[in-house]
Amino acid sequence: MGEAIIQFLETWSPLDVVLIAQNFDRFLLGALVTLQLTGLALLIGGALAVPLAIIRAGKNPYLNAPVWAFTYTFRGTPLLVQTYLIYYGLGQFEAVRESFLWGPILSQAWWCALIAFSLNTAAYTTELLRGAIVTTSRGEVEAALACGFSAAQRMRRIVLPSAFRRALPAYSNEVIFMLHGSVVASTITIQDLLGVGRWLNGRYYLAYEGFITAAVLYLIIVLIISRGFRWWESRWLRHLYPQNAVETKPKKGLASFRF
């Protein structure tokens, strides 16, 4: 029975399913590399974005200007260009090649991709959080002032928790965009999910088996991410959802009672 199925797939299937199955472990390893890069970049970028967003929401021009320049640069240029500049460009400077960072970090494709991804998502997340901070309800801030909270306490206990909750739906899109943007890693020799697909097509002279397999795995990962954020939003934003009205029926005999 198994041999008949294999023969049918080899003869009639538009995709070489057998070849995909034989190399599926490579796709799983590539997916793991993709998730590692994306997850670490989001973690580092998120940690950088919180203080930068607070600065951007402030009114100090000396601190605001360089942060604005950083976010504008990384939001205004393609992620591919940023990755190339870090991976290929930094090595052109002798001072960089002679620094202690060259051997273990800046000469490695994986670390260069992580740096580029982290800075890119930090720029987008900074502006996302800045918008959530400046649109915090004035009533919440005034209530904190009435309770005697200092500026730091208001930011830590009131403004940031409220901003995180309201920014969550938009941040889910940033997570998905970062996952999609991680395909750039395959252009600098990293065997991520797309890199494995390109390797499979190149080795066996295939047209689309590797790409379709990678696309299906990306769809599965995005589905899991979307479901996870939907569950997260249902917990954090439950107070914003409309509540179902409780229908109360009149007691028997009172519906027709008249004064």
C-alpha beads as a LAMMPS data file, in Angstrom:
LAMMPS data file: protein, C-alpha beads

259 atoms
258 bonds

1 atom types
1 bond types

-500.0 500.0 xlo xhi
-500.0 500.0 ylo yhi
-500.0 500.0 zlo zhi

Masses

1 110.0

Atoms # bond

1 1 1 0.000 0.000 0.000
2 1 1 2.796 2.398 0.930
3 1 1 4.715 1.677 -2.258
4 1 1 1.568 2.302 -4.319
5 1 1 1.071 5.684 -2.666
6 1 1 4.710 6.616 -3.283
7 1 1 4.472 5.535 -6.909
8 1 1 1.271 7.560 -7.352
9 1 1 2.895 10.656 -5.852
10 1 1 5.991 10.274 -8.004
11 1 1 3.926 9.781 -11.170
12 1 1 0.869 12.002 -10.853
13 1 1 1.539 14.599 -8.169
14 1 1 2.400 18.083 -9.521
15 1 1 4.875 18.414 -6.631
16 1 1 7.689 16.054 -5.783
17 1 1 6.159 15.234 -2.410
18 1 1 8.551 12.351 -1.776
19 1 1 11.572 14.598 -2.169
20 1 1 10.009 17.179 0.129
21 1 1 9.331 14.499 2.745
22 1 1 12.905 13.220 2.517
23 1 1 14.253 16.723 3.226
24 1 1 11.534 17.865 5.603
25 1 1 13.909 17.741 8.567
26 1 1 15.940 20.477 6.873
27 1 1 12.829 22.615 6.598
28 1 1 12.148 22.136 10.309
29 1 1 15.699 23.230 11.143
30 1 1 15.275 26.212 8.838
31 1 1 12.016 27.114 10.588
32 1 1 13.830 26.912 13.918
33 1 1 16.507 29.346 12.672
34 1 1 13.776 31.688 11.421
35 1 1 11.961 31.601 14.757
36 1 1 15.193 32.136 16.678
37 1 1 16.162 35.177 14.624
38 1 1 12.666 36.647 14.706
39 1 1 12.070 35.984 18.394
40 1 1 15.422 37.367 19.552
41 1 1 15.102 40.408 17.279
42 1 1 11.641 41.167 18.669
43 1 1 12.884 40.728 22.243
44 1 1 15.915 42.990 21.785
45 1 1 14.021 45.478 19.664
46 1 1 11.184 45.648 22.174
47 1 1 13.622 46.278 25.038
48 1 1 15.216 49.115 23.054
49 1 1 11.872 50.543 21.956
50 1 1 10.432 51.193 25.426
51 1 1 12.951 53.847 26.550
52 1 1 13.177 55.273 23.027
53 1 1 9.390 55.615 22.855
54 1 1 9.364 57.448 26.189
55 1 1 11.984 59.854 24.839
56 1 1 10.024 60.335 21.595
57 1 1 6.875 61.069 23.586
58 1 1 8.721 63.642 25.657
59 1 1 9.399 67.258 24.773
60 1 1 13.163 67.392 25.154
61 1 1 14.450 68.368 21.675
62 1 1 18.037 67.307 22.425
63 1 1 16.964 63.735 23.198
64 1 1 14.057 63.601 20.769
65 1 1 16.008 64.590 17.646
66 1 1 18.531 61.694 17.582
67 1 1 15.815 59.142 18.365
68 1 1 13.670 60.582 15.573
69 1 1 16.652 60.337 13.196
70 1 1 17.170 56.692 14.175
71 1 1 13.538 55.706 13.669
72 1 1 13.244 57.669 10.426
73 1 1 16.377 56.036 9.001
74 1 1 15.411 52.462 9.800
75 1 1 11.768 52.924 8.846
76 1 1 12.639 54.748 5.646
77 1 1 15.153 52.260 4.229
78 1 1 14.565 48.605 3.217
79 1 1 15.563 45.879 5.644
80 1 1 17.583 44.220 2.873
81 1 1 19.744 47.331 2.476
82 1 1 20.267 47.571 6.234
83 1 1 21.346 43.932 6.415
84 1 1 23.753 44.339 3.508
85 1 1 25.285 47.471 5.021
86 1 1 25.949 45.685 8.307
87 1 1 27.105 42.369 6.830
88 1 1 29.093 43.616 3.840
89 1 1 29.649 47.274 4.654
90 1 1 31.172 47.184 8.143
91 1 1 33.915 44.843 6.975
92 1 1 35.253 47.559 4.671
93 1 1 36.531 49.548 7.646
94 1 1 39.860 48.486 9.042
95 1 1 38.986 49.743 12.515
96 1 1 35.988 47.401 12.569
97 1 1 38.033 44.409 11.370
98 1 1 40.617 45.023 14.073
99 1 1 38.075 45.477 16.869
100 1 1 37.224 42.749 19.342
101 1 1 33.697 42.542 17.903
102 1 1 34.828 41.450 14.450
103 1 1 35.721 37.806 15.074
104 1 1 32.847 36.591 17.246
105 1 1 30.051 38.887 16.015
106 1 1 30.454 41.208 13.039
107 1 1 32.079 38.619 10.776
108 1 1 29.228 36.147 11.359
109 1 1 26.162 36.301 9.127
110 1 1 23.790 35.206 11.909
111 1 1 24.824 38.002 14.258
112 1 1 24.732 40.623 11.508
113 1 1 21.194 39.562 10.616
114 1 1 20.162 39.702 14.273
115 1 1 21.596 43.223 14.652
116 1 1 19.829 44.456 11.517
117 1 1 16.510 42.850 12.467
118 1 1 16.671 44.153 16.044
119 1 1 17.366 47.744 15.007
120 1 1 14.666 47.606 12.340
121 1 1 11.926 46.322 14.614
122 1 1 13.091 48.676 17.394
123 1 1 12.450 51.645 15.090
124 1 1 8.939 50.510 14.176
125 1 1 8.038 49.528 17.736
126 1 1 9.329 52.860 19.059
127 1 1 6.925 54.830 16.898
128 1 1 4.113 52.400 17.647
129 1 1 4.553 52.792 21.396
130 1 1 5.064 56.550 21.106
131 1 1 1.651 56.868 19.506
132 1 1 0.090 54.756 22.242
133 1 1 1.805 56.804 24.980
134 1 1 0.761 60.227 23.691
135 1 1 -2.844 59.094 23.222
136 1 1 -3.212 57.865 26.787
137 1 1 -6.486 59.037 28.255
138 1 1 -6.048 62.323 30.073
139 1 1 -8.435 61.106 32.737
140 1 1 -6.052 58.289 33.673
141 1 1 -3.154 60.742 33.973
142 1 1 -5.194 63.190 36.041
143 1 1 -6.296 60.375 38.351
144 1 1 -2.647 59.453 38.887
145 1 1 -1.823 63.096 39.616
146 1 1 -4.646 63.220 42.138
147 1 1 -3.163 60.163 43.858
148 1 1 0.177 61.941 44.173
149 1 1 2.131 59.800 41.699
150 1 1 5.437 61.166 40.488
151 1 1 6.238 61.371 36.757
152 1 1 8.168 58.089 36.903
153 1 1 5.365 56.378 38.814
154 1 1 2.758 57.633 36.363
155 1 1 4.771 56.307 33.441
156 1 1 5.461 52.939 35.072
157 1 1 2.067 52.250 36.651
158 1 1 -0.428 54.041 34.418
159 1 1 0.862 55.183 31.036
160 1 1 2.996 52.222 29.942
161 1 1 0.525 49.468 30.952
162 1 1 -2.267 51.338 29.162
163 1 1 -0.056 51.932 26.104
164 1 1 1.000 48.278 25.936
165 1 1 -2.622 47.126 25.953
166 1 1 -3.738 49.549 23.266
167 1 1 -0.676 48.888 21.087
168 1 1 -1.105 45.123 21.196
169 1 1 -3.273 44.737 18.038
170 1 1 -0.857 46.858 15.977
171 1 1 2.162 45.081 17.464
172 1 1 0.812 41.734 16.269
173 1 1 1.182 43.069 12.719
174 1 1 4.761 44.100 13.449
175 1 1 5.545 40.569 14.655
176 1 1 4.172 39.099 11.428
177 1 1 6.002 41.694 9.302
178 1 1 9.227 40.862 11.127
179 1 1 8.697 37.182 10.446
180 1 1 8.183 37.922 6.764
181 1 1 11.190 40.247 6.724
182 1 1 13.414 37.532 8.163
183 1 1 13.617 35.981 4.676
184 1 1 16.388 38.554 4.101
185 1 1 18.635 36.266 6.156
186 1 1 18.701 33.760 3.304
187 1 1 20.519 36.303 1.125
188 1 1 23.569 36.334 3.404
189 1 1 24.167 32.561 3.503
190 1 1 21.905 31.780 6.496
191 1 1 19.897 28.576 6.102
192 1 1 16.598 29.839 7.395
193 1 1 13.243 28.571 6.177
194 1 1 13.436 30.291 2.801
195 1 1 17.130 29.449 2.540
196 1 1 16.327 25.746 2.787
197 1 1 13.697 26.146 0.081
198 1 1 16.230 27.828 -2.200
199 1 1 18.762 25.097 -1.420
200 1 1 16.274 22.350 -2.320
201 1 1 15.344 23.974 -5.618
202 1 1 18.963 24.609 -6.522
203 1 1 20.249 21.156 -5.666
204 1 1 17.561 19.182 -7.466
205 1 1 16.839 21.705 -10.253
206 1 1 13.267 22.223 -9.125
207 1 1 11.012 25.140 -9.961
208 1 1 8.808 25.637 -6.901
209 1 1 8.780 22.668 -4.503
210 1 1 11.078 24.369 -2.017
211 1 1 9.279 27.686 -2.180
212 1 1 5.813 26.160 -1.787
213 1 1 6.950 24.099 1.203
214 1 1 8.461 27.187 2.821
215 1 1 5.289 29.176 2.085
216 1 1 3.077 26.547 3.726
217 1 1 5.259 26.524 6.842
218 1 1 5.179 30.323 6.983
219 1 1 1.387 30.199 6.789
220 1 1 1.258 27.759 9.698
221 1 1 3.567 29.922 11.817
222 1 1 1.553 33.073 11.054
223 1 1 -1.665 31.262 11.947
224 1 1 -0.217 30.274 15.331
225 1 1 1.005 33.834 15.957
226 1 1 -2.378 35.304 15.017
227 1 1 -4.231 32.890 17.289
228 1 1 -1.839 33.637 20.131
229 1 1 -2.292 37.399 19.848
230 1 1 -6.050 37.000 19.570
231 1 1 -6.045 35.076 22.854
232 1 1 -3.745 37.688 24.389
233 1 1 -6.005 40.543 23.259
234 1 1 -9.065 38.780 24.669
235 1 1 -7.401 38.858 28.099
236 1 1 -5.785 42.307 28.027
237 1 1 -8.557 44.152 26.166
238 1 1 -11.580 42.402 27.596
239 1 1 -12.761 45.611 29.247
240 1 1 -13.028 47.282 25.820
241 1 1 -15.257 44.621 24.284
242 1 1 -19.032 45.251 24.266
243 1 1 -20.789 43.269 26.936
244 1 1 -23.843 41.199 26.033
245 1 1 -26.966 42.683 27.524
246 1 1 -28.653 40.420 30.011
247 1 1 -32.224 39.899 28.966
248 1 1 -34.590 39.947 31.929
249 1 1 -38.046 38.535 31.483
250 1 1 -40.872 39.921 33.616
251 1 1 -42.204 37.629 36.247
252 1 1 -45.376 35.807 35.480
253 1 1 -48.426 37.897 36.212
254 1 1 -46.596 41.230 36.301
255 1 1 -46.400 41.868 32.564
256 1 1 -50.099 42.784 32.350
257 1 1 -50.305 44.518 35.707
258 1 1 -51.376 48.148 35.420
259 1 1 -51.420 50.921 37.958

Bonds

1 1 1 2
2 1 2 3
3 1 3 4
4 1 4 5
5 1 5 6
6 1 6 7
7 1 7 8
8 1 8 9
9 1 9 10
10 1 10 11
11 1 11 12
12 1 12 13
13 1 13 14
14 1 14 15
15 1 15 16
16 1 16 17
17 1 17 18
18 1 18 19
19 1 19 20
20 1 20 21
21 1 21 22
22 1 22 23
23 1 23 24
24 1 24 25
25 1 25 26
26 1 26 27
27 1 27 28
28 1 28 29
29 1 29 30
30 1 30 31
31 1 31 32
32 1 32 33
33 1 33 34
34 1 34 35
35 1 35 36
36 1 36 37
37 1 37 38
38 1 38 39
39 1 39 40
40 1 40 41
41 1 41 42
42 1 42 43
43 1 43 44
44 1 44 45
45 1 45 46
46 1 46 47
47 1 47 48
48 1 48 49
49 1 49 50
50 1 50 51
51 1 51 52
52 1 52 53
53 1 53 54
54 1 54 55
55 1 55 56
56 1 56 57
57 1 57 58
58 1 58 59
59 1 59 60
60 1 60 61
61 1 61 62
62 1 62 63
63 1 63 64
64 1 64 65
65 1 65 66
66 1 66 67
67 1 67 68
68 1 68 69
69 1 69 70
70 1 70 71
71 1 71 72
72 1 72 73
73 1 73 74
74 1 74 75
75 1 75 76
76 1 76 77
77 1 77 78
78 1 78 79
79 1 79 80
80 1 80 81
81 1 81 82
82 1 82 83
83 1 83 84
84 1 84 85
85 1 85 86
86 1 86 87
87 1 87 88
88 1 88 89
89 1 89 90
90 1 90 91
91 1 91 92
92 1 92 93
93 1 93 94
94 1 94 95
95 1 95 96
96 1 96 97
97 1 97 98
98 1 98 99
99 1 99 100
100 1 100 101
101 1 101 102
102 1 102 103
103 1 103 104
104 1 104 105
105 1 105 106
106 1 106 107
107 1 107 108
108 1 108 109
109 1 109 110
110 1 110 111
111 1 111 112
112 1 112 113
113 1 113 114
114 1 114 115
115 1 115 116
116 1 116 117
117 1 117 118
118 1 118 119
119 1 119 120
120 1 120 121
121 1 121 122
122 1 122 123
123 1 123 124
124 1 124 125
125 1 125 126
126 1 126 127
127 1 127 128
128 1 128 129
129 1 129 130
130 1 130 131
131 1 131 132
132 1 132 133
133 1 133 134
134 1 134 135
135 1 135 136
136 1 136 137
137 1 137 138
138 1 138 139
139 1 139 140
140 1 140 141
141 1 141 142
142 1 142 143
143 1 143 144
144 1 144 145
145 1 145 146
146 1 146 147
147 1 147 148
148 1 148 149
149 1 149 150
150 1 150 151
151 1 151 152
152 1 152 153
153 1 153 154
154 1 154 155
155 1 155 156
156 1 156 157
157 1 157 158
158 1 158 159
159 1 159 160
160 1 160 161
161 1 161 162
162 1 162 163
163 1 163 164
164 1 164 165
165 1 165 166
166 1 166 167
167 1 167 168
168 1 168 169
169 1 169 170
170 1 170 171
171 1 171 172
172 1 172 173
173 1 173 174
174 1 174 175
175 1 175 176
176 1 176 177
177 1 177 178
178 1 178 179
179 1 179 180
180 1 180 181
181 1 181 182
182 1 182 183
183 1 183 184
184 1 184 185
185 1 185 186
186 1 186 187
187 1 187 188
188 1 188 189
189 1 189 190
190 1 190 191
191 1 191 192
192 1 192 193
193 1 193 194
194 1 194 195
195 1 195 196
196 1 196 197
197 1 197 198
198 1 198 199
199 1 199 200
200 1 200 201
201 1 201 202
202 1 202 203
203 1 203 204
204 1 204 205
205 1 205 206
206 1 206 207
207 1 207 208
208 1 208 209
209 1 209 210
210 1 210 211
211 1 211 212
212 1 212 213
213 1 213 214
214 1 214 215
215 1 215 216
216 1 216 217
217 1 217 218
218 1 218 219
219 1 219 220
220 1 220 221
221 1 221 222
222 1 222 223
223 1 223 224
224 1 224 225
225 1 225 226
226 1 226 227
227 1 227 228
228 1 228 229
229 1 229 230
230 1 230 231
231 1 231 232
232 1 232 233
233 1 233 234
234 1 234 235
235 1 235 236
236 1 236 237
237 1 237 238
238 1 238 239
239 1 239 240
240 1 240 241
241 1 241 242
242 1 242 243
243 1 243 244
244 1 244 245
245 1 245 246
246 1 246 247
247 1 247 248
248 1 248 249
249 1 249 250
250 1 250 251
251 1 251 252
252 1 252 253
253 1 253 254
254 1 254 255
255 1 255 256
256 1 256 257
257 1 257 258
258 1 258 259
